[in-house]
């Protein structure tokens, strides 16, 4: 029996969401619970700066906000808190795009 020949063109692994010009990440786990990813700031944890609805593959992105400190939080229906890893992410925005703002959704509180 002949030895199988390796595929000369291996299938690439899925690429992480690119933050070409803004903030971007991916939601995994119980993605159906996520209504939006909310970005609070700048320099405030109660002022909403932006909101993104995740795509079917869990990726999300928003345009780059003004410089400052922001908190990124996935939310459920009616802003219901979600159990996720990490619980939230705090980021410092300068003038560069940021990717890899990922969350794994574990359920509801």
N, C-alpha and C positions, 0 to 999 in steps of 0.2 A: 504494500500500500504506500503510495507516495506521501512524502511529508508535505503538509499544507504550506503554501508560499505566503509569507507575511504580506499584508496589504501595503503596497508602496505609498498609499495615500491614506494614512490613518485618519479616522474621524476625529476632528478636534473636540476637545472638552468644551462644554458651554462656557462662554465668556461672561465674566461678571459685568453688571451694568456699568456702562461708561459714563463718566461725569464730564463729558466733553466741554460743557459750558455752564454747568450748574452743580447741583447736589443730586446724587443718585444712589440707589441701593436696591436691595432685593428682599422680598418677604418670602419666607419658607415656612413649612409646618402647616398649621391650620389657617391657610391663607383666606379661606372663605369668611372668616370672622373679621377681617380687616376692611373697613370702609374707606379709610384714608390714612396717609402719613402726614402728620401735622408738624410744621416747623414754627416754633415759638421764638420770638426775638425781634430785633436784636436787643441783647442785654435785658431780656424780660422773659419770665417763664409763664406769663399770662397773656401777652399780646401775640396774636397769631400773625405770622408773617406770610406763610404760604401753606398750601394744602395740595397733596397729590393723591390721585386715585391709582392704586397699583394696577398694572396691566395683568392679563390672564396668566402670564408667566411669573408674576410676582415682582417684576421690575417696576421701579418708580423713579421719577426725576422731576425737579423744579428748576427754574432759572436761578442763577446765582444771585442771592440777596446781597444787600449792602453789607460792608464789613461790620463785624461784631460777633458776639457770643450767641449761639442758638441752641435750643433743645429740640431734638427730633424724636417724635413719639408716634407709634402706630396706634390708631384708635378704632373701636368697633362702632356698631350702630348706636346713634345718640351719644357719641363720644364715650361709650362704655370702655372702661379700662380693660386691657388685655394682659394676660400673663405671657410675657415674652422674654427672650434673652437677646440682647440686654433689655432691661426695663425701659431705658431711653438712652439717647446718645447726646452728649454735649459737645458741640464743635465750635471752633473758632474760624470764622470766615474772613479771609483777607481778599485777595483778588484772584484766587485760583480755584478751579473746580475741585470738588471733593466727591469721590466715589467710595464704594464699599460700606455705605451706611445701611448695613443689613440687619434684619431682625428675624428670629425664629419664633413663631407664634405657637404657644403651648396650650392656650385655651382662654377662658374668661375667668375673672376673679370671682 
